[in-house]
C-alpha cells in the first residue's frame, strides 16, 4: 500500500470504529454533544441567533445525521 497520510489513516480508524459494536451509538452521542456545544457557543458569540423549527429536537437532528452515516456505510455480504 502506498504511503497514506495521517488524515487518511484517522478516517479509516474512525470508519472501523463506527462499524464496531456500539460504534453507531457512539456517533449518536458525539453528534448530540457537538450540536449542543456549538449551539451554546453560537448563542454566546452574538445577540442574533437563527433557531431551527424545533430547538429541542436533538433526537431529530441525530436521526438525520445518522441517516447520512448509514447511507454511507458499506453493505455487508448478504445484507440489503
PyMOL commands that set and color helices and strands:
alter all, ss='L'
color gray80, all
select helices_A, chain A and resi 6-19+23-45+58-72
alter helices_A, ss='H'
color red, helices_A
deselect
rebuild
show_as cartoon
